[in-house]
């Protein structure tokens, strides 16, 4: 199967044989988190963020959660997601929690083969978030 990038490069070369198409080469790639691990991390975080007194800053909550090695690895891999799901005011709103759950559901569909590739997964995830935020 030809990747999207290869097909695009071929198309560019057909239109302009002298064109140079650059590709991205990553120094390292991590394995995607499994659905099981994502569910564990999210459920643990959702369960613990409200254990703190209301006047505790989100910074303190986040720092305390990072004492768990698995949560720390998640934060390092997905910092933006970590800061979103540890925002206690945001996570009190059902539609935002549903959006996070939709992302995890999409990941489960990729793992099970119901979504065939990363491009389709991105499209499904985007649509799931849009639907949950309506």
Backbone torsions as a table, in degrees:
resi	resn	phi	psi	omega
1	UNK	NA	130.6	-179.3
2	UNK	-83.3	132.0	179.7
3	UNK	-72.4	162.6	177.8
4	UNK	-58.6	-42.4	-178.4
5	UNK	-63.0	-41.7	179.5
6	UNK	-66.3	-42.1	179.2
7	UNK	-63.6	-40.7	179.1
8	UNK	-65.2	-43.3	178.6
9	UNK	-61.1	-41.8	177.7
10	UNK	-61.6	-42.5	-179.9
11	UNK	-63.3	-43.8	178.7
12	UNK	-61.9	-43.4	-179.6
13	UNK	-66.5	-31.7	175.7
14	UNK	-65.2	-41.3	-178.8
15	UNK	-75.3	-33.3	-178.4
16	UNK	-148.9	95.5	-175.8
17	UNK	-60.4	-20.3	-178.8
18	UNK	-91.1	-2.9	-178.5
19	UNK	-67.9	145.5	175.5
20	UNK	-108.8	122.0	-180.0
21	UNK	-104.4	120.9	-179.7
22	UNK	-89.2	146.6	177.3
23	UNK	-123.3	156.8	179.3
24	UNK	-90.1	131.0	175.1
25	UNK	-120.0	120.0	-178.5
26	UNK	-89.1	139.9	176.4
27	UNK	-69.0	-37.7	177.8
28	UNK	-149.4	151.4	177.5
29	UNK	-131.6	135.2	177.9
30	UNK	-96.7	154.7	175.8
31	UNK	-71.4	139.4	177.1
32	UNK	-61.7	147.5	176.3
33	UNK	-67.6	140.4	177.5
34	UNK	-74.8	158.3	177.2
35	UNK	-58.5	-41.3	-180.0
36	UNK	-58.6	-45.4	178.9
37	UNK	-67.1	-40.5	178.5
38	UNK	-62.8	-42.8	178.9
39	UNK	-62.6	-44.3	179.7
40	UNK	-60.4	-49.4	-178.6
41	UNK	-60.9	-49.7	-177.7
42	UNK	-63.7	-44.8	179.5
43	UNK	-63.8	-39.2	177.9
44	UNK	-63.9	-46.3	179.7
45	UNK	-64.9	-48.4	-179.8
46	UNK	-59.2	-36.6	179.8
47	UNK	-71.9	-31.4	-173.8
48	UNK	-94.6	-24.9	-174.0
49	UNK	-65.1	-21.5	-179.3
50	UNK	-98.4	3.1	175.1
51	UNK	-74.5	-20.2	-176.8
52	UNK	-83.2	148.6	174.4
53	UNK	-57.7	150.3	-176.5
54	UNK	-56.8	-31.8	-177.3
55	UNK	-84.2	1.8	176.3
56	UNK	-74.9	131.6	-178.6
57	UNK	-68.2	151.4	176.0
58	UNK	-60.6	-33.0	177.6
59	UNK	-57.7	-48.4	-179.7
60	UNK	-63.9	-41.8	178.6
61	UNK	-60.7	-48.9	-178.7
62	UNK	-60.7	-44.7	-178.8
63	UNK	-62.7	-41.3	179.0
64	UNK	-65.5	-42.1	179.3
65	UNK	-61.4	-31.2	-178.2
66	UNK	-70.1	-4.6	175.4
67	UNK	-69.4	-21.3	175.1
68	UNK	-82.1	124.4	-174.4
69	UNK	-60.2	-39.9	-178.8
70	UNK	-68.0	-40.0	177.4
71	UNK	-66.6	-37.6	177.0
72	UNK	-61.8	-44.2	177.5
73	UNK	-62.2	-39.2	177.5
74	UNK	-63.0	-45.5	-179.6
75	UNK	-60.4	-39.1	-179.7
76	UNK	-70.2	-33.8	179.5
77	UNK	-81.0	-35.5	-173.6
78	UNK	-135.7	65.6	-175.1
79	UNK	-60.3	-40.8	-178.8
80	UNK	-65.0	-42.6	177.9
81	UNK	-64.3	-41.0	179.2
82	UNK	-59.3	-47.3	-179.3
83	UNK	-67.2	-28.4	176.7
84	UNK	-71.1	-49.7	-174.7
85	UNK	-78.0	-8.2	174.4
86	UNK	-101.5	7.1	175.4
87	UNK	-84.9	102.3	-172.3
88	UNK	-63.1	-37.6	178.8
89	UNK	-66.9	-40.7	179.8
90	UNK	-66.5	-42.8	-175.8
91	UNK	-75.2	-8.4	173.3
92	UNK	-73.8	-19.3	-178.6
93	UNK	-88.8	118.7	-174.7
94	UNK	-54.0	-42.1	-173.9
95	UNK	-63.7	-28.1	178.4
96	UNK	-75.9	-37.0	175.7
97	UNK	-67.0	-38.3	177.0
98	UNK	-63.1	-38.5	178.5
99	UNK	-61.0	-44.1	178.0
100	UNK	-63.2	-44.4	179.2
101	UNK	-62.9	-33.5	178.0
102	UNK	-64.8	-38.3	177.2
103	UNK	-63.5	-42.4	179.4
104	UNK	-66.9	-38.6	176.6
105	UNK	-62.0	-40.7	177.0
106	UNK	-62.0	-42.6	177.9
107	UNK	-60.3	-40.7	178.9
108	UNK	-62.6	-38.1	179.3
109	UNK	-68.1	-33.9	175.9
110	UNK	-66.1	-46.1	-179.6
111	UNK	-61.5	-36.6	-177.5
112	UNK	-83.2	-7.7	179.4
113	UNK	90.3	1.9	178.5
114	UNK	-72.3	-22.4	173.1
115	UNK	-118.6	119.9	-166.9
116	UNK	-75.1	-28.8	-175.2
117	UNK	-153.2	175.5	-176.2
118	UNK	-63.9	-38.1	-179.8
119	UNK	-63.2	-43.9	178.0
120	UNK	-66.3	-39.2	179.7
121	UNK	-61.9	-42.2	177.6
122	UNK	-60.4	-42.7	180.0
123	UNK	-65.4	-44.5	178.8
124	UNK	-63.7	-42.6	-179.4
125	UNK	-63.7	-43.7	178.7
126	UNK	-61.7	-45.7	179.3
127	UNK	-63.7	-39.6	179.7
128	UNK	-63.5	-40.8	178.5
129	UNK	-66.5	-45.2	179.1
130	UNK	-58.6	-46.1	180.0
131	UNK	-61.9	-39.7	-177.1
132	UNK	-74.7	-22.5	-178.0
133	UNK	-93.7	0.7	179.6
134	UNK	-67.8	NA	NA
